Amino acid sequence: MRLSTLIPTATPPPAGSTAAAARLAIVDAARGLAIAQMVVYHFCYDLNHFGWIRAAMTRDAGWIAWRSAIVTQFLFLVGVSLSLRRATPGGTDAIFTRRWWQIAGCAALVSAGSALIFGPRWIWFGVLHFVVLAQVLVTPLRRRGWPNLLLGTGLLVLGSQLQLAAFAPNALSWIGFSPVKPLTEDFVPLMLWIGVVVIGLGAGNLWRDGTGAVAVGLRTLDGGPLRPLAAIGRWPLTIYMVHQPLLFGVFTLVQMLRAS
């Protein structure tokens, strides 16, 4: 798995906007929790890759469930953050476009780097590539609340239940209806997973508009215990792009020292 933590970070609200600041801090903390899980997962992945542990991470139900849970957290927060940015002063289309190109550039780097490391199992439609496409596709939905929750749920059902052999070739498998996973180290097909983003977008809009007791309650959660996670959650792109090269470098060095 090559998880992206490229979840757009909303521009901080102006001073005095306490409720908005608390809500953004909570989103950062939730993102930070997902990042921490990702790093631990990748640490285990690397242990397995270098042969220090034996784990069927692509076949064992427990590992698959954890991976799916982490991806779900990230992509849900993609939708939430898109909603919050649209409602935040400074969250302009120019900023969105610049960040979109940053994500696209990082996706290209991941593809190039994975081709060097994994060869034929290179990452050609991983989570970064998915986020690049999904952000464009959900733009017309950015102001919807409950309709997005219903649409997202429908997309989840459709993506999880419909499987067609015609979508098995790589040229079409990225759409998401393929009955088999292509040979790649990270794969996040459009269908199914875009439902998570749309649900996050709808939840973010309802939250932003102050709809429901849950939104009101979450505003009070900002505080000391969340600050370390929130600090991590404000640097998703940097952590994603740096942590695996560092882990691989350390594991490679240790392996070389042990062999010498």
NORCOR-V923843 format. One record per residue. N is the residue number from 1. RES is the residue in three letters. OMEGA is omega in degrees with one decimal (none if undefined). NEAR is the number of other ideal C-beta (glycine too) atoms within 12 Angstrom. D_FIRST is the distance of its C-alpha to the first C-alpha in whole Angstrom. Layout:
# NORCOR-V923843
N_RES_OMEGA_NEAR_D_FIRST / N_RES_OMEGA_NEAR_D_FIRST
This chain:
# NORCOR-V923843
1_MET_174.2_39_0 / 2_ARG_-173.3_44_4 / 3_LEU_172.2_44_6 / 4_SER_170.1_47_9 / 5_THR_-177.0_46_12 / 6_LEU_176.0_44_15 / 7_ILE_-173.9_49_17 / 8_PRO_179.9_47_20 / 9_THR_-177.4_38_22 / 10_ALA_177.4_39_26 / 11_THR_-177.5_26_29 / 12_PRO_179.7_24_31 / 13_PRO_179.7_24_34 / 14_PRO_-179.9_13_37 / 15_ALA_179.3_9_39 / 16_GLY_178.4_10_41 / 17_SER_-171.2_21_38 / 18_THR_-177.1_15_37 / 19_ALA_-179.8_22_36 / 20_ALA_-179.8_30_33 / 21_ALA_179.9_24_32 / 22_ALA_-178.6_27_32 / 23_ARG_178.0_39_30 / 24_LEU_177.5_43_28 / 25_ALA_178.9_36_27 / 26_ILE_177.5_36_26 / 27_VAL_177.2_48_23 / 28_ASP_-179.7_37_22 / 29_ALA_177.4_31_22 / 30_ALA_176.9_40_20 / 31_ARG_178.1_45_18 / 32_GLY_176.8_33_18 / 33_LEU_178.2_29_17 / 34_ALA_178.1_39_14 / 35_ILE_179.6_39_13 / 36_ALA_177.2_27_15 / 37_GLN_179.6_28_12 / 38_MET_-178.8_38_9 / 39_VAL_178.1_27_11 / 40_VAL_178.5_21_12 / 41_TYR_-179.1_36_9 / 42_HIS_174.6_35_7 / 43_PHE_176.8_26_11 / 44_CYS_178.5_27_11 / 45_TYR_-178.7_32_8 / 46_ASP_174.3_31_10 / 47_LEU_179.4_22_13 / 48_ASN_-179.2_22_12 / 49_HIS_-178.9_26_12 / 50_PHE_174.1_24_15 / 51_GLY_-179.3_12_17 / 52_TRP_171.4_16_18 / 53_ILE_176.6_16_17 / 54_ARG_-179.1_12_16 / 55_ALA_177.3_23_14 / 56_ALA_-170.8_13_13 / 57_MET_178.4_25_9 / 58_THR_-177.6_21_9 / 59_ARG_-177.6_12_12 / 60_ASP_-174.9_15_14 / 61_ALA_-178.7_12_15 / 62_GLY_178.4_16_14 / 63_TRP_-179.8_21_11 / 64_ILE_180.0_19_10 / 65_ALA_179.6_14_12 / 66_TRP_178.3_25_11 / 67_ARG_-179.6_34_8 / 68_SER_178.9_25_10 / 69_ALA_179.5_22_12 / 70_ILE_178.6_37_10 / 71_VAL_179.5_37_10 / 72_THR_178.8_29_13 / 73_GLN_-178.4_36_15 / 74_PHE_-174.0_46_13 / 75_LEU_172.2_45_15 / 76_PHE_-179.3_37_18 / 77_LEU_171.3_44_18 / 78_VAL_179.2_52_18 / 79_GLY_179.4_48_21 / 80_VAL_-177.0_45_23 / 81_SER_175.6_46_23 / 82_LEU_178.3_45_24 / 83_SER_-177.7_40_27 / 84_LEU_-179.9_43_28 / 85_ARG_-178.5_39_28 / 86_ARG_-177.2_31_30 / 87_ALA_-173.7_29_33 / 88_THR_174.9_28_32 / 89_PRO_-177.3_19_35 / 90_GLY_-179.5_21_34 / 91_GLY_-172.2_28_31 / 92_THR_177.4_15_32 / 93_ASP_179.5_14_31 / 94_ALA_178.3_13_31 / 95_ILE_178.0_21_29 / 96_PHE_-178.6_26_26 / 97_THR_179.3_18_27 / 98_ARG_179.8_16_26 / 99_ARG_177.0_30_23 / 100_TRP_178.4_28_22 / 101_TRP_175.5_19_22 / 102_GLN_179.6_27_21 / 103_ILE_179.8_36_17 / 104_ALA_178.2_25_18 / 105_GLY_178.3_20_19 / 106_CYS_176.3_32_16 / 107_ALA_178.1_35_14 / 108_ALA_178.3_22_16 / 109_LEU_178.0_27_16 / 110_VAL_178.4_40_12 / 111_SER_-178.7_27_13 / 112_ALA_-179.8_16_16 / 113_GLY_179.8_24_14 / 114_SER_176.8_30_11 / 115_ALA_178.3_18_14 / 116_LEU_-174.9_15_16 / 117_ILE_-171.1_22_14 / 118_PHE_177.2_22_12 / 119_GLY_-176.5_13_15 / 120_PRO_178.0_14_15 / 121_ARG_-178.1_23_12 / 122_TRP_-175.6_26_11 / 123_ILE_-179.5_37_10 / 124_TRP_172.4_30_12 / 125_PHE_176.8_36_12 / 126_GLY_-173.7_40_8 / 127_VAL_177.3_44_9 / 128_LEU_179.5_42_11 / 129_HIS_177.6_35_13 / 130_PHE_-177.1_42_13 / 131_VAL_179.0_45_15 / 132_VAL_-178.9_33_17 / 133_LEU_-176.2_29_19 / 134_ALA_-179.2_44_19 / 135_GLN_177.5_39_21 / 136_VAL_-174.8_23_23 / 137_LEU_-176.2_26_24 / 138_VAL_-178.5_40_24 / 139_THR_178.6_23_27 / 140_PRO_-176.8_15_30 / 141_LEU_-165.2_33_29 / 142_ARG_-177.6_34_29 / 143_ARG_-175.5_21_32 / 144_ARG_178.6_28_31 / 145_GLY_-178.9_29_31 / 146_TRP_176.6_21_32 / 147_PRO_177.8_20_31 / 148_ASN_177.1_35_28 / 149_LEU_179.5_29_27 / 150_LEU_179.7_18_29 / 151_LEU_-179.8_27_27 / 152_GLY_177.9_38_24 / 153_THR_177.8_21_24 / 154_GLY_178.4_22_26 / 155_LEU_176.0_35_23 / 156_LEU_-179.8_28_21 / 157_VAL_-179.0_16_23 / 158_LEU_-177.9_24_23 / 159_GLY_-178.1_28_20 / 160_SER_-173.6_19_19 / 161_GLN_-175.5_16_23 / 162_LEU_177.9_21_23 / 163_GLN_-176.2_21_22 / 164_LEU_-178.8_19_24 / 165_ALA_-178.9_13_24 / 166_ALA_-178.8_14_25 / 167_PHE_-178.2_24_22 / 168_ALA_179.1_21_20 / 169_PRO_-178.0_16_21 / 170_ASN_-178.4_21_18 / 171_ALA_-179.0_13_21 / 172_LEU_-172.9_20_20 / 173_SER_179.7_28_17 / 174_TRP_179.0_32_16 / 175_ILE_170.6_30_18 / 176_GLY_-179.1_33_17 / 177_PHE_-178.0_25_20 / 178_SER_178.0_29_19 / 179_PRO_-179.5_18_19 / 180_VAL_177.0_17_17 / 181_LYS_178.0_24_13 / 182_PRO_-180.0_28_13 / 183_LEU_179.6_19_12 / 184_THR_-176.0_31_9 / 185_GLU_177.2_33_6 / 186_ASP_-176.7_40_5 / 187_PHE_179.6_35_8 / 188_VAL_-176.6_46_10 / 189_PRO_-174.0_41_13 / 190_LEU_179.9_34_16 / 191_MET_-168.6_34_18 / 192_LEU_-172.6_35_17 / 193_TRP_177.5_41_15 / 194_ILE_174.4_37_18 / 195_GLY_178.1_36_20 / 196_VAL_178.9_43_18 / 197_VAL_-179.2_49_19 / 198_VAL_176.2_45_22 / 199_ILE_177.2_38_23 / 200_GLY_177.9_44_22 / 201_LEU_177.8_46_24 / 202_GLY_178.8_37_27 / 203_ALA_178.5_37_27 / 204_GLY_179.0_45_27 / 205_ASN_177.7_35_30 / 206_LEU_179.2_30_32 / 207_TRP_-179.8_39_31 / 208_ARG_-178.9_37_32 / 209_ASP_178.1_21_35 / 210_GLY_-177.8_19_36 / 211_THR_172.1_17_36 / 212_GLY_-178.7_19_35 / 213_ALA_-179.4_12_36 / 214_VAL_179.8_16_32 / 215_ALA_179.9_27_32 / 216_VAL_-179.0_17_35 / 217_GLY_-177.4_15_34 / 218_LEU_-179.9_27_31 / 219_ARG_-175.4_25_33 / 220_THR_-171.9_17_34 / 221_LEU_-178.4_25_31 / 222_ASP_180.0_25_31 / 223_GLY_-174.3_16_32 / 224_GLY_-176.1_12_32 / 225_PRO_-177.8_14_29 / 226_LEU_-171.0_26_27 / 227_ARG_178.4_19_27 / 228_PRO_178.6_18_25 / 229_LEU_179.2_27_22 / 230_ALA_178.2_32_24 / 231_ALA_177.0_19_24 / 232_ILE_-175.9_28_20 / 233_GLY_177.4_38_19 / 234_ARG_-178.5_29_22 / 235_TRP_-173.6_22_20 / 236_PRO_-176.6_43_16 / 237_LEU_-179.0_31_16 / 238_THR_-178.5_19_17 / 239_ILE_-179.6_30_15 / 240_TYR_-174.7_38_12 / 241_MET_-174.2_26_14 / 242_VAL_-165.7_20_15 / 243_HIS_-178.6_30_13 / 244_GLN_173.7_34_11 / 245_PRO_178.2_23_14 / 246_LEU_179.7_19_16 / 247_LEU_179.3_25_14 / 248_PHE_179.1_26_14 / 249_GLY_180.0_16_18 / 250_VAL_180.0_18_19 / 251_PHE_178.9_26_17 / 252_THR_179.4_18_19 / 253_LEU_179.4_15_22 / 254_VAL_179.3_17_22 / 255_GLN_178.0_18_22 / 256_MET_179.2_12_25 / 257_LEU_179.4_10_27 / 258_ARG_-178.2_12_27 / 259_ALA_-176.0_9_27 / 260_SER_none_7_30
